[in-house]
Amino acid sequence: MKLVICISGSAGTGKTTQAKIIAKKYGLKYASAGSIFRDIAKERGLSLEQLSAHVLDDTSIDVEIDKRTRKLAEEGNIVLEGRLTAWMTKGIDAFRIYLKCPLETEIRRVAERDRKSLAEARTETLSREESERIRYKKLYGIDISDLSIYDIVLNTDIYPIESVTRILITAIDEYISNMSKR
């Protein structure tokens, strides 16, 4: 069985932290939409800022990230982290996780992580989320607020990191156990 785990969520929900922990725990590769984005920037000889500016007008970059995500999922034995990983792996056996927390917690975590003021983090977070919501709806017809595609949705605000990890590992172990019975 080729294990594919998709971890999605908004900024500041802990998806990168959990994806890396889970990849290590299960001996899986790890890839994120962000790392694929960085690879594309490098391949095109652009800075991240330059490629980010292109994304607003050039949907081919989103499409390329999503194609690469799907290819990695088809190869299997990977944890994929990003906003659309669950959607891009439709039709592939995968365990899909969505991490969430209240907006104020997201903003505080982003401010701490990126060493920004709360006001800066609020503006950037709200702008990014609105931009992504519009972009993904226009490009793919995806409503990213529709969580029905996920196998588990977990509020990371009420648990410490270690507890989130334990909950996810329990769910993944159950998924693996049930997959092997099919």
Residue pairs with C-beta under 8 A, 6 or more apart in sequence:
1 176
1 179
1 180
2 75
2 76
2 77
2 93
3 26
3 28
3 76
3 77
3 78
3 95
3 176
4 73
4 76
4 77
4 78
4 80
4 89
4 92
4 93
4 94
4 95
5 19
5 22
5 26
5 28
5 78
5 79
5 80
5 94
5 95
5 97
5 172
6 73
6 79
6 80
6 81
6 85
6 86
6 89
6 94
6 95
6 96
6 97
7 15
7 18
7 19
7 22
7 79
7 80
7 81
7 85
7 97
7 98
7 99
8 15
8 81
8 82
8 83
8 84
8 85
8 86
8 96
8 97
8 98
8 99
8 150
9 15
9 83
9 98
9 99
9 100
9 156
10 100
10 101
10 106
10 125
10 129
11 106
11 109
11 110
11 125
11 128
11 129
12 101
12 105
12 106
12 107
12 108
12 109
12 110
12 113
12 125
13 99
13 100
13 101
13 106
13 109
13 156
14 99
14 101
14 109
14 156
14 161
14 164
15 81
15 99
16 32
16 81
17 161
18 97
18 99
18 161
18 164
18 165
18 168
19 30
19 32
19 79
19 80
19 81
20 30
20 79
21 165
22 28
22 79
22 165
22 168
22 169
22 172
23 29
23 30
23 78
23 79
25 169
26 79
26 172
28 77
28 78
28 79
29 72
29 77
29 78
29 79
30 78
30 79
30 81
31 69
31 72
31 78
31 79
31 80
31 81
32 80
32 81
32 82
33 65
33 69
33 81
33 82
33 83
33 84
33 85
34 81
34 82
36 65
36 68
36 69
36 82
37 48
37 51
37 61
37 65
38 48
39 68
40 51
40 61
40 64
40 65
41 47
41 48
41 50
41 51
44 51
46 54
51 61
54 61
55 61
55 62
56 131
59 135
59 139
62 135
62 139
63 139
65 82
66 84
66 88
69 80
69 82
69 84
69 85
69 88
69 89
70 88
70 89
70 92
72 78
72 80
73 80
73 85
73 88
73 89
73 92
73 94
74 92
80 89
83 132
83 136
83 144
84 136
84 140
84 142
84 144
85 96
86 94
86 96
86 98
86 149
86 150
87 140
87 142
87 149
89 96
90 149
93 179
95 151
95 152
95 171
95 172
95 175
96 149
96 150
96 151
96 152
97 150
97 151
97 152
97 153
97 154
97 168
97 171
98 147
98 150
98 152
98 153
98 154
99 154
99 156
99 164
100 153
100 154
100 155
100 156
101 109
101 155
101 156
101 157
102 157
103 125
105 157
106 125
107 118
107 121
107 122
107 125
108 118
108 121
110 116
110 121
110 124
110 125
111 117
111 118
111 120
111 121
114 121
116 124
132 144
133 144
133 145
136 142
136 144
137 143
137 144
147 153
151 171
151 175
152 168
152 171
154 164
154 167
154 168
156 164
159 167
